[in-house]
Amino acid sequence: MYLHSGCQIAVSPDTKCFAVDWLGVEVTRATLGIIGMGSIGYKVAQRARAFNMKILYHNRNQRRKEEEEAVGAHYCEKMEDLLQQSDFVMLVVSLTPETHKLIGKKELGLMKPTATLINISRGAVIDQDALVEALQKKIIRAAAVDVTHPEPLPRDHPLLKLNNIIITPHIGTATVQAIRMMAEEAIANILAVLSGQPIPSEVFPK
């Protein structure tokens, strides 16, 4: 939030000075709650470890002890416990019938009023009407989302009028290198199918 609005202040033609009491929130030693500790969630935990963050996670299955210890992560069997303790809550789950509107009014109400909600999964994992209300009423401090429902949001959507949310246009993998790797992986899968070999990235039905 502060990076985005700070940039606007820095380049604004109306800026005469910088306020000395304009302060952000420290990430180092804060508590990060990761909902969805698959391969991406685990990579987030690895990076958060570098900031000495306390890492909590909620997942369908608990990770092996050695995997938890490698990133200093603590398992929360109940998502409610994670929500109540975290300074930053990050959603890293697949969109399924079980995760549709996983975060709604009740869940937002359990979060700290100083907490930030981050969504890098799918827009429909959050009840956006409930998020609007939570941000308007300062039930949570802020949100940062790379995904919305729909994409893009209608231009008159109330989320676009709030100053305590950052919305990016689903650019989590939008780098030259990432797109190239995704294309190479797709080609490797196609070649494997054509040659009758095991599919490297096969998706199994649940």
N, C-alpha and C positions, 0 to 999 in steps of 0.2 A: 504494500500500500504506500509506504513512505518513499520507496524508490520511484514509483510512478508519479505520485503527486510532487515529490521533490524535484523531479525532472521538469515538470510543468512550472514550478516556482522558479527554477534556475533559468529557464529560457523565456519566461514571461516578460513582455515589455513594461509591465507595471511593477516589477520587483525592484525595490530600492535597497533592501537589506535582507539578511537571513535571520529568522527568529532563533534565539539561543535556546529556547525552551521547547523547540519542536523536536520531539524525541520518539524513537521507534521502540521496538521490542527485541530483546536479545534472543538470538537463536542458540548460542552456546550455552550448554547446561540446561536448556529447556527440555520439557518432556514432549516427545513426538509419539503419537499414537497412530500406528499403521493398521488400517483395516483391509486385510487381504495380503497375506505374506506369501505370495507366489514368487516367481522369478523376478518380477519387476519390484514388488514390495521389498524383497530381500536386498536388491541392489540399492533401493532407497535407504534401507537400514545401514548398509555398508558406508554410504556417503554421509549419513547423519552421524555415524560414529566419529568421523573426523572432526565434528563440531562438539564432541563430548556430550551429545544429547543422551538423555535417558530414553530408551526405546521400549515402548509397549506395543504389543501387536495382538490382533484378534484374527483368527483364521478358522476355517472348518476343521483343520487338523493342526495339532501342535508340531512345530519343527523339532528335529532331533536336537538333543542337548548340545552337541558339539557345534551345530549351526547357530543355535541361540547364543552360545558363549562366544562365538567368533565375532559377533556384532554387538554383544551385550544386550540382547533383546529379552524381554520378559513377557510371557504368554498371559493373556487375559481371556479366560474361558468365556466370560460374559462381556459383551461389547459395552454394556453400560459402565462397567468399571473403567474401561479405557477412556470413554467419553468424559467421565467425571475427573480424571486425573491429568488429561493431556492439555498442553499449551497449544499444540498444533495437531490437528486430526487430518490424516491423509487417506483418501479413498483410492484403493488400488485393486478393485474387484471387477470381475466380469459382470456384464448385465445379464441377469437371469430372472425368472419369475420370483426367485427368493430375494434377489438384491434390488428389485424394482422399488424405488422410493424407500430404500433402506434407511436413509436419514430423513426423518420428518420432524414434525413439531415436538414430539416427545423427546427424540434423540438430541435435537438442538437445545432443548431446555435442560438437558443433563450436562451440557458442556459448560466450561467456565465462561463467565462474561468477558474474560480477557483472551479467550481462545480464538484461533483462526482455523477455519475449515478449508481444506484443499482437496480438490477433486481432479484427478488425472485419469479417471476410468471412463464412465459414460454419464451423460447429463441426467438420464432418467434414474440414476442411483439416488439422486436427491429430489425430494419434493420441493420444487422451485418456489411454489407459493409460500411454503413454510419458511424457506430460506429468506425470501423477501421480508417477511414479517420479523424474522429473527434479526436481520441486519438493520431494519428500520427502528426496531425497539431496543437495539443494542443488547439483545439476549446473548449474542456472541460479538466479539470485537470486529471480526472481518472474515472475508472469504476470498479465495483465489481459485478460479476454475478454468481449466483448459477445454472443458466440454460443457455443452448446454443441451437443452431439449426444447425446441428443435435447434438445429445449427444452420444458419445463424438465428439468433433470437429475433422476433419481430421488433422493428425499430422503436416501437412504443412500449416495449416490455419494461416493467418497473425496475428490474435488475440493472438496466442500463442507466438509470437515473441516480443510482446510489454512489456515494464516494468512498464506501468502505468495502468495495469489492474490485478485484482485478479479473477481467475476462480476456482470455486469449483464444484465438480461433483454431483450436484443436491442432496445435503445432508441436506436440510432445515429441514427435519423430521427424519433424520437418527440418532435417539437415541433409546436405548433399550426401554425406557418408551414410547416414541411416537409411535413406531411400535406396541408395545403391546396394547396401547389404540386404535389404528387404527384397529387392529385385533379384539379386543373386540367389537368395534362399528359395524364391519362387521357381527360378530356373532349375535349381538343383532338384527340387521336388518333381518338376515336370519330367526332367531327364530320367529320374529314378523310376517313375511310373512307366515311361516308354520302354525302358530297358528291363522291366520286371524286377527291379531291385527294391529293397525296403525304402519306404518314404521317410526322409529325414525328419520332417516336421508334420507327421501325420496327426490329424485331429480325430480323436476317438469319440464316438457318441456316448453321452452320459446315460 
